[in-house]
Amino acid sequence: MPALLILIAVLNIPQQSAKPIDVPTPRLRNNPISIENQKTGTFDWQLTNPAIRHEIEGYASLTSVNRGNEIKLFVNTKDPSYTIEIFRMGWYGGAGGRQIIPTITRNASKQPPPIVNQASGLIECNWQDPYILKISDNSGDSTEWTSGVYLAKLTGSKSYKQSYIIFVVRDDSRPSDILFQSSVTTYQAYNNWGSMSLYRWNSRGKQAYKVSFNRPYAASPDRAGGYGVGAGEFLTNFQPKRRTSNAGWEYNMVRWLEREGYDVTYATDIDTHNNPLDIRSTKPILFLHKAFLSVGHDEYWSWQMRQNVQAARERGVSLGFFSSNTCYWQIRFEPSLITQEMDRTIVAYKESAVLDPFARDSNVANDYLVTTIWRNKPVKRPEDALIGVMYETFQVNADIIVTDAAPDWLLAGTQLSQDDTTVSVRANSKALSKEMHLEGLLGYEVDRMFGNAPTNTVRIAHSPYSYNGGTRYSDMTIYTTDSDAIVFATGSMQWSWGLDDYNAPQLRPSLLSADAQAITRNVLARMILRRR
């Protein structure tokens, strides 16, 4: 019994983040994100009693919703009633979130079991009695339902168990400097709610070829990461503990961007796929921004996603890949098997691509859509042709090594800076360093240059790591297009851990890096200033 009480106590510890690294505070920016983050935040968004055994759980009818529209929240629990609290996630003075509307109380409904398609492995729910959340759109006030990542916190009235429903609020008509893409297709690929995912190692029997957004997100396989249950890989991740820390990546970047006051709006991969026209400007939404960011784990891309991102690049939109293993598997979208709503099902035959109906039919015109690795036949579009680098190795945990061969503007404010604006100079050094180590920021999946990148691509970092008794190298790159867009790639998922300390020390050590923060500021400044 004492051991059980200790375990419960550990699970109930609020995950308050450490204080940010002591760096100069940027001047206050007058944009909706800066204004939003001056409002009073709270730590109440955190789960203190995670429902890791499905005591209460839910899913949203959409991965994102534009301001002025509505989204449905479906919930299942054995408790007689439950509450919903809606939080917008950001910085908020370090609290990390703000409650947007008063708490909602609802009577619970008994939900039917999911449908199971034995042939594809698809698990899909058809739950009833959703709460319909209406997102207001005051065109004169962009800080009312400010674009961002939102968590609906569910709490059972009897069990007091808690979980999340995650969704994004978009602001399609606002031309913010930065568009942050949340990688929900990768969340869903690894999600094994119902014991099926796109992976054999966390599926029952064979892996699925199709997965649905009409189901909750499962808990992390690491009980210590249970406090992220329902939020996909936004806070924690679905990876086996033996591979990497179960800390997520996206939320760290969100916190840092909003702490710094950047003008940012949010979307998901589904929006990148559809790239709808803004009704006011009649331009695709990706064209309205100066920079597009892919952060952390962004592995699953549709053909349309890549086409739309590449088209934005050709229009001068810079691309920031603060991620790795990006655009590795091609996917297709299909409507929901139950509701017929568009883009609710991901199709990915992956290692069994020969079974993909597009590979088996006699129509060679659709072979480019076969759900295999992008660089492989019949797709044959290497990822590094867009990104600069592409995936090679997983289960890496090492340092990123940046050399003084990197452009001077990128190194400004770092220990390799050639002026007196250095943020972190090694104590008692007698000469300028020729390289700097960004400790612990290389991993857990890493990329390198393979020879398909644009010819003007510059390698900023060339970082060794051990592999099967030998040494491999990961690369960080940057290039500029004829449209004057910048394309930057870290070649590592863990970059954002150098920006913000959420999840440290609960799931990983602190890896805050003044140099990584300075490089990120320099890259974003270059992207924003180049496109006016």
C-alpha positions in Angstrom: 0.0 0.0 0.0 2.7 2.6 0.8 4.2 2.0 -2.7 0.8 2.5 -4.3 0.4 5.8 -2.4 3.8 6.9 -3.6 2.9 6.1 -7.2 -0.4 8.1 -6.9 1.5 11.0 -5.4 4.0 11.0 -8.3 1.2 10.9 -10.9 -0.6 13.8 -9.2 2.4 16.2 -9.2 1.5 19.3 -11.3 4.0 19.6 -14.2 5.0 23.2 -13.6 7.9 24.3 -15.8 11.2 25.5 -14.7 12.0 29.2 -15.1 13.3 30.3 -18.5 16.9 30.8 -19.1 18.2 34.3 -18.2 18.5 36.0 -21.6 17.6 39.6 -22.6 13.9 40.1 -22.9 12.9 41.3 -26.4 10.9 44.5 -26.7 7.2 44.1 -26.4 5.6 43.5 -29.8 2.2 44.9 -30.6 0.4 41.9 -32.1 -2.4 39.6 -31.0 0.0 37.0 -29.5 1.8 39.6 -27.4 -1.5 41.1 -26.2 -3.0 37.7 -25.5 0.0 36.7 -23.4 -0.4 39.7 -21.2 -3.7 38.2 -19.9 -3.7 36.2 -16.7 -2.6 32.6 -17.1 -3.1 29.6 -14.9 -1.6 26.3 -14.1 -5.1 24.8 -13.8 -4.8 23.4 -17.4 -2.6 20.6 -16.0 -3.9 17.2 -15.3 -3.4 16.1 -11.7 -5.3 12.8 -11.9 -4.7 11.5 -15.4 -7.2 9.0 -16.8 -4.6 6.5 -18.1 -7.2 3.6 -17.9 -9.8 5.3 -20.1 -11.9 6.5 -17.2 -12.8 9.7 -19.2 -11.7 10.5 -22.8 -12.8 12.3 -25.9 -12.1 13.5 -29.4 -13.0 16.5 -31.5 -14.9 16.5 -34.8 -12.1 18.5 -36.4 -8.3 18.9 -35.9 -8.7 22.6 -36.3 -11.5 25.2 -36.6 -11.4 28.7 -38.1 -12.6 31.6 -36.0 -16.4 32.1 -36.5 -17.1 28.3 -36.9 -17.9 25.5 -34.5 -16.4 22.3 -33.4 -17.9 19.2 -31.6 -16.4 17.6 -28.6 -17.3 13.9 -28.0 -16.8 12.5 -24.5 -17.1 9.0 -23.0 -17.1 8.2 -19.2 -18.8 6.0 -16.7 -19.1 8.9 -14.3 -22.6 10.4 -14.1 -21.4 13.8 -15.3 -18.3 15.7 -16.2 -16.8 19.1 -16.7 -15.1 20.7 -19.7 -12.6 23.5 -19.2 -11.2 25.2 -22.4 -7.6 26.5 -22.2 -5.5 28.2 -24.8 -1.8 27.1 -24.6 1.0 29.7 -24.7 3.4 31.4 -22.3 1.3 33.6 -20.0 4.2 34.5 -17.7 5.2 30.9 -17.4 1.8 29.5 -16.4 1.5 28.0 -19.8 -2.2 28.4 -20.5 -5.3 30.5 -20.0 -8.9 29.5 -19.4 -11.0 31.0 -22.2 -14.6 30.4 -21.1 -16.4 29.4 -17.8 -16.3 25.7 -16.9 -19.0 23.6 -18.7 -20.9 20.9 -16.8 -22.6 18.1 -18.7 -24.4 14.8 -18.0 -22.6 11.8 -19.3 -23.8 9.6 -22.2 -23.0 6.0 -22.6 -21.1 5.7 -25.9 -21.2 2.7 -28.3 -18.0 0.6 -28.9 -15.9 1.6 -31.9 -16.3 -0.1 -35.3 -13.4 -2.3 -36.3 -12.5 -3.0 -39.9 -10.5 -6.2 -39.8 -9.1 -5.8 -43.3 -7.5 -2.4 -42.7 -7.2 -2.4 -38.9 -9.2 0.9 -38.8 -10.7 1.7 -35.4 -13.4 4.5 -35.6 -15.8 5.8 -33.0 -19.4 7.0 -33.6 -20.1 8.7 -30.3 -23.2 10.8 -29.7 -24.3 13.9 -27.8 -21.3 16.1 -28.4 -20.8 19.5 -26.8 -20.9 22.0 -29.6 -18.3 24.7 -29.0 -18.9 27.9 -31.0 -15.8 30.0 -31.8 -16.7 33.6 -32.1 -15.1 35.8 -34.7 -14.9 39.5 -33.8 -13.1 40.8 -37.0 -12.1 43.9 -35.1 -10.4 41.9 -32.3 -8.0 39.2 -33.1 -7.4 38.5 -29.4 -10.9 37.1 -29.0 -10.4 33.3 -29.4 -6.8 34.0 -30.5 -5.4 31.5 -32.9 -3.6 28.8 -31.0 -3.4 25.3 -29.7 -6.3 24.6 -27.3 -6.8 21.9 -24.8 -10.3 20.9 -23.5 -9.7 19.5 -20.0 -12.2 16.8 -19.1 -12.9 15.9 -15.4 -15.2 13.1 -14.2 -17.6 14.1 -11.4 -17.2 10.8 -9.4 -13.8 9.4 -10.3 -12.2 12.9 -10.7 -10.1 11.4 -13.5 -9.0 13.8 -16.2 -7.9 13.8 -19.8 -7.7 16.2 -22.8 -9.2 16.9 -26.2 -6.8 18.8 -28.4 -7.7 21.2 -31.3 -6.3 24.2 -33.0 -8.1 27.5 -33.6 -7.1 29.1 -36.9 -7.4 32.7 -38.1 -7.3 32.1 -41.8 -7.7 35.8 -42.8 -4.9 37.2 -40.6 -1.5 37.4 -42.4 0.7 36.7 -39.4 4.5 36.7 -39.7 4.6 33.0 -38.7 2.3 30.0 -39.4 2.9 27.2 -36.9 1.8 23.7 -38.2 0.8 21.2 -35.5 1.7 17.7 -36.9 -1.5 15.9 -36.1 -1.0 13.3 -38.8 2.1 12.0 -36.9 0.2 12.1 -33.6 -2.5 9.9 -35.2 0.0 7.5 -36.9 1.5 6.6 -33.5 -1.8 6.7 -31.6 -2.8 3.2 -30.6 -6.2 3.9 -29.0 -8.2 0.7 -29.5 -4.8 -1.2 -29.8 -4.2 -0.2 -33.4 -1.8 2.3 -35.0 0.3 2.5 -38.1 3.0 0.6 -36.2 3.4 -3.1 -35.4 5.1 -2.6 -32.1 2.1 -0.9 -30.4 -0.8 -2.6 -32.4 -2.7 -5.7 -31.6 -1.6 -8.3 -34.2 -0.6 -6.6 -37.5 -0.3 -2.9 -37.8 -3.2 -0.9 -39.3 -3.2 0.5 -42.9 -5.8 3.1 -41.9 -6.3 5.1 -38.8 -9.1 7.5 -37.9 -9.2 10.9 -36.2 -12.6 9.9 -34.8 -11.1 8.4 -31.7 -9.3 9.7 -28.6 -5.6 9.9 -28.3 -4.1 7.2 -26.0 -1.8 7.8 -23.0 2.0 7.7 -23.3 3.4 4.2 -22.8 5.5 5.7 -20.0 3.2 6.1 -16.9 5.4 9.1 -15.9 4.1 10.8 -19.1 0.4 10.1 -18.3 -0.3 13.8 -17.7 -0.4 14.3 -21.5 -3.2 11.8 -22.1 -5.6 13.0 -24.9 -3.2 15.7 -26.3 -1.5 13.5 -28.9 2.2 14.3 -29.0 1.8 18.0 -28.1 2.8 17.6 -24.5 4.3 14.1 -24.3 4.8 11.4 -27.0 3.9 7.8 -27.8 7.4 6.4 -28.3 8.6 3.4 -26.2 10.5 4.5 -23.2 13.5 2.4 -24.3 13.9 4.6 -27.4 13.7 8.1 -26.0 12.3 10.4 -23.4 8.5 10.7 -23.5 8.7 14.5 -23.6 7.0 16.2 -26.5 8.4 18.9 -28.7 5.7 21.2 -30.1 4.6 22.8 -26.8 8.2 23.9 -26.0 8.3 25.9 -29.3 4.9 27.3 -28.7 5.8 28.6 -25.2 9.1 30.1 -26.5 7.5 31.8 -29.5 4.8 33.4 -27.4 7.2 34.3 -24.6 9.3 36.1 -27.2 6.2 37.9 -28.6 6.3 36.6 -32.2 3.3 37.3 -34.4 2.1 33.7 -35.0 -1.0 31.9 -36.0 -1.6 28.1 -35.9 -2.9 25.4 -38.2 -2.5 21.6 -38.6 -1.3 19.3 -41.4 -4.9 18.9 -42.6 -4.9 22.6 -43.3 -1.6 22.4 -45.0 -3.1 19.6 -47.1 -6.2 21.6 -48.0 -4.6 25.1 -48.1 -8.0 26.8 -48.4 -8.5 30.2 -49.9 -8.9 33.1 -47.6 -12.2 34.7 -48.5 -10.9 38.2 -47.9 -7.7 38.1 -49.9 -8.6 35.1 -52.2 -5.1 33.8 -51.6 -4.3 30.3 -50.2 -3.7 30.6 -46.5 -0.1 29.4 -46.7 0.7 32.4 -48.9 -0.4 34.9 -46.3 2.6 34.4 -44.0 6.3 35.1 -44.0 7.4 31.8 -42.5 6.0 28.3 -42.1 7.2 26.2 -39.2 7.4 22.4 -38.9 8.4 21.5 -35.3 9.5 18.3 -33.6 8.0 15.1 -35.2 6.4 15.8 -38.6 6.8 12.4 -40.3 3.6 11.9 -42.3 2.8 14.1 -45.4 0.3 13.9 -48.2 1.2 14.7 -51.8 -0.9 17.9 -51.5 0.9 19.0 -48.3 4.2 18.9 -50.0 2.9 20.6 -53.2 1.3 23.4 -51.1 4.4 24.0 -49.0 6.6 24.0 -52.0 4.3 26.4 -53.8 4.4 28.7 -50.7 8.2 28.6 -50.8 8.2 29.6 -54.5 6.0 32.6 -53.5 8.7 33.7 -51.0 7.4 32.1 -47.8 10.3 30.9 -45.8 10.3 27.4 -44.3 11.6 26.5 -40.8 12.1 22.8 -40.2 12.8 22.7 -36.5 12.2 19.0 -36.8 13.5 15.8 -38.2 12.3 12.6 -40.0 10.1 15.2 -41.7 8.0 14.2 -44.8 9.3 10.6 -44.5 6.1 8.6 -45.3 3.6 9.6 -47.9 -0.1 9.3 -46.8 -3.5 9.8 -48.4 -6.7 11.0 -46.8 -10.1 9.4 -47.0 -13.5 10.4 -45.6 -14.8 8.9 -42.4 -16.2 5.5 -42.9 -19.1 6.4 -40.6 -19.9 10.1 -41.1 -18.3 10.6 -44.6 -16.7 13.8 -43.3 -13.6 14.6 -45.4 -10.0 13.9 -44.3 -10.9 12.0 -41.1 -9.0 8.8 -42.2 -5.3 8.5 -42.9 -4.2 5.8 -45.3 -0.6 4.4 -45.1 0.4 1.0 -46.3 4.1 1.8 -45.5 6.2 -1.3 -45.5 3.4 -3.2 -47.2 3.1 -0.6 -50.0 2.8 -3.4 -52.6 -0.7 -4.0 -51.0 -1.7 -0.4 -51.6 -4.7 -0.4 -54.1 -2.9 2.4 -56.0 0.1 0.1 -56.4 -2.0 -3.0 -57.3 -4.3 -1.4 -59.9 -3.4 -1.0 -63.6 -3.6 2.8 -63.5 0.0 4.1 -63.6 -1.2 7.6 -63.4 -1.9 7.3 -59.7 1.4 5.5 -58.8 2.8 8.8 -57.5 0.3 8.6 -54.6 1.4 5.2 -53.4 1.8 5.3 -49.6 5.5 4.5 -49.3 8.7 6.4 -48.3 8.9 9.6 -50.3 12.4 8.9 -51.6 11.4 5.4 -52.8 9.8 4.2 -56.0 7.3 4.9 -57.4 7.2 8.3 -55.7 10.9 9.1 -56.0 10.8 12.6 -54.4 13.6 12.7 -51.9 12.8 14.7 -48.8 16.0 16.7 -48.9 15.1 18.2 -52.2 12.7 20.3 -50.3 14.1 20.4 -46.7 17.9 20.2 -47.3 18.3 17.1 -45.2 16.5 13.8 -44.7 16.1 11.1 -42.2 18.8 8.5 -41.5 18.9 7.3 -37.9 16.8 7.0 -34.7 17.6 6.5 -31.1 20.2 9.2 -31.0 21.0 11.4 -28.1 24.1 13.6 -28.6 25.2 17.2 -29.2 24.7 19.4 -32.2 28.1 20.9 -33.2 27.9 24.2 -35.0 31.1 25.5 -36.7 32.3 29.0 -37.5 31.7 28.2 -41.2 28.0 29.1 -40.6 27.0 32.6 -41.8 27.9 35.4 -39.5 24.3 36.6 -39.2 23.2 33.2 -38.0 25.9 33.1 -35.3 25.2 36.6 -34.0 24.8 36.6 -30.2 26.3 33.1 -29.8 29.7 32.1 -28.4 30.9 32.0 -32.1 29.8 35.6 -32.7 32.6 37.8 -34.1 31.4 40.8 -32.1 30.8 41.7 -28.5 27.1 40.7 -28.5 27.9 37.2 -27.3 25.3 35.7 -25.0 27.3 32.8 -23.7 31.1 33.0 -23.9 33.2 30.2 -22.3 34.8 31.3 -19.1 38.5 32.0 -19.2 38.8 31.3 -22.9 41.9 32.8 -24.5 40.8 32.6 -28.1 37.6 32.6 -30.0 36.1 29.1 -30.3 35.9 27.4 -33.8 32.8 25.3 -32.9 30.1 25.2 -30.2 28.3 22.2 -28.8 24.5 22.5 -28.3 24.4 19.9 -25.6 21.7 17.2 -25.8 19.8 18.8 -28.7 20.7 16.1 -31.3 18.0 13.3 -31.3 16.1 11.2 -31.1 15.7 10.9 -34.9 18.2 12.7 -37.0 18.8 13.7 -40.6 21.7 14.4 -42.8 22.5 15.6 -46.3 22.1 13.0 -49.0 22.9 15.0 -52.1 19.5 16.0 -53.4 19.4 19.4 -51.8 19.6 22.6 -53.8 23.2 23.3 -54.9 23.4 26.5 -52.7 22.6 24.6 -49.5 25.0 25.5 -46.7 25.8 23.0 -44.0 25.7 24.8 -40.7 26.4 21.8 -38.4 28.0 18.4 -38.9 27.4 16.5 -35.7 28.9 13.0 -34.9 27.1 10.3 -33.0 27.8 6.7 -32.3 26.0 4.1 -34.3 26.6 0.3 -34.2 30.1 0.7 -33.1 31.0 3.3 -35.6 30.3 7.0 -36.2 27.6 8.7 -38.3 27.0 12.4 -38.8 23.8 14.6 -38.7 23.6 17.9 -40.6 21.9 21.2 -40.0 21.4 23.2 -43.2 20.1 26.4 -44.8 19.5 27.6 -48.4 17.8 30.5 -50.2 15.5 30.2 -53.2 15.2 32.4 -56.2 12.0 33.7 -54.6 14.2 34.9 -51.7 12.7 32.4 -49.3 15.0 30.9 -46.7 14.7 27.1 -45.9 16.3 26.1 -42.6 16.5 22.6 -41.1 17.8 21.6 -37.7 18.1 17.9 -38.7 17.0 17.1 -35.1 13.7 16.8 -33.2 15.1 17.9 -29.9 15.9 21.5 -30.9 13.0 23.0 -29.1 14.2 21.5 -25.8 16.9 24.2 -26.0 14.3 26.9 -26.0 12.0 25.9 -23.1 12.2 23.6 -20.2 8.6 22.1 -20.1 8.9 18.4 -19.1 12.2 18.9 -17.4 13.1 17.3 -15.0 9.9 15.1 -15.0 10.7 13.3 -18.3 14.1 14.6 -19.4 17.1 16.7 -18.2 17.1 20.5 -18.7 18.8 21.4 -22.0 18.2 25.1 -22.1 20.7 26.7 -24.5 21.3 30.4 -25.0 23.0 29.6 -28.2 20.1 27.6 -29.6 17.8 30.5 -28.7 20.1 33.1 -30.4 20.2 31.0 -33.6 16.4 30.6 -33.6 16.0 34.4 -33.2 18.4 35.0 -36.0 16.8 32.6 -38.4 13.2 33.9 -37.7 14.4 37.5 -37.9 15.9 36.8 -41.3 12.8 35.0 -42.5 10.5 37.8 -41.3 12.5 40.7 -42.6 13.1 39.3 -46.0 9.4 39.2 -46.9 7.5 42.4 -46.5 
